[in-house]
Amino acid sequence: MKPYVENLTSQWMSKGICNDDNRSLFYSLYISDQRAAVKICQECPIINECLEYAIKNNEIGVWGGTTEKQRKRLRNTNSK
């Protein structure tokens, strides 16, 4: 299986520590998996870039240390 980052267009994404972990955690519907993914994100050097990207692109799953619900709230707060 090819690494996830080979399919991505942004070079900064290759620096994410999520590339070394179980990526299924980042797209799981289980709260426990989402919490584990968020915890991994907290150690990542590109958390801010990742969060910005996810907000701009309406990504699904955990990105930048946030869940989809959290990002939706951020978008709604910023649009007011």
C-alpha positions as CSV (number, residue, x, y, z in Angstrom):
1,M,0.0,0.0,0.0
2,K,1.4,3.4,-0.9
3,P,1.8,6.0,1.8
4,Y,-1.2,8.4,2.1
5,V,1.0,11.5,1.4
6,E,1.8,10.4,-2.1
7,N,-1.8,11.2,-3.0
8,L,-1.6,14.7,-1.5
9,T,-0.7,17.9,-3.3
10,S,0.6,20.0,-0.4
11,Q,4.2,19.3,0.7
12,W,3.5,20.3,4.3
13,M,1.2,17.3,4.6
14,S,4.1,14.9,4.3
15,K,5.4,16.3,7.7
16,G,2.3,15.2,9.6
17,I,2.8,12.6,12.2
18,C,-0.5,11.1,11.2
19,N,1.4,9.5,8.3
20,D,3.1,7.2,10.8
21,D,0.0,6.2,12.7
22,N,-3.1,4.2,12.0
23,R,-5.0,6.6,9.6
24,S,-8.3,4.9,10.2
25,L,-8.4,6.6,13.6
26,F,-8.7,9.9,11.8
27,Y,-11.8,8.9,9.9
28,S,-13.5,6.7,12.5
29,L,-17.1,7.4,13.7
30,Y,-16.2,6.2,17.2
31,I,-15.6,8.9,19.8
32,S,-12.7,6.9,21.4
33,D,-10.9,6.7,18.1
34,Q,-11.5,10.4,17.4
35,R,-10.1,11.3,20.8
36,A,-7.0,9.1,20.1
37,A,-6.5,10.9,16.8
38,V,-6.9,14.4,18.4
39,K,-4.2,13.3,20.9
40,I,-1.9,12.4,18.1
41,C,-2.5,15.7,16.5
42,Q,-1.4,17.6,19.7
43,E,2.2,16.4,19.1
44,C,2.2,17.3,15.4
45,P,4.4,20.1,14.1
46,I,1.9,21.1,11.4
47,I,-1.3,21.2,13.4
48,N,-2.0,24.8,12.5
49,E,-1.6,24.3,8.8
50,C,-3.7,21.1,9.0
51,L,-6.5,22.9,10.8
52,E,-6.5,25.8,8.3
53,Y,-6.6,23.4,5.4
54,A,-9.4,21.3,6.9
55,I,-11.5,24.4,7.5
56,K,-11.0,25.8,4.0
57,N,-11.7,22.4,2.4
58,N,-14.5,21.1,4.6
59,E,-12.6,17.9,5.3
60,I,-14.1,14.9,7.0
61,G,-12.5,13.2,10.0
62,V,-10.0,14.6,12.4
63,W,-7.7,17.3,11.1
64,G,-5.6,19.8,13.0
65,G,-6.6,18.4,16.3
66,T,-10.3,18.9,15.7
67,T,-13.3,16.9,14.8
68,E,-15.8,17.8,12.0
69,K,-18.2,19.1,14.6
70,Q,-15.6,21.3,16.2
71,R,-14.6,22.7,12.8
72,K,-18.2,23.4,11.9
73,R,-18.5,25.4,15.1
74,L,-15.3,27.3,14.3
75,R,-16.6,28.1,10.8
76,N,-19.9,29.3,12.2
77,T,-18.2,31.5,14.9
78,N,-15.9,33.0,12.3
79,S,-18.7,33.8,9.9
80,K,-20.6,35.9,12.4
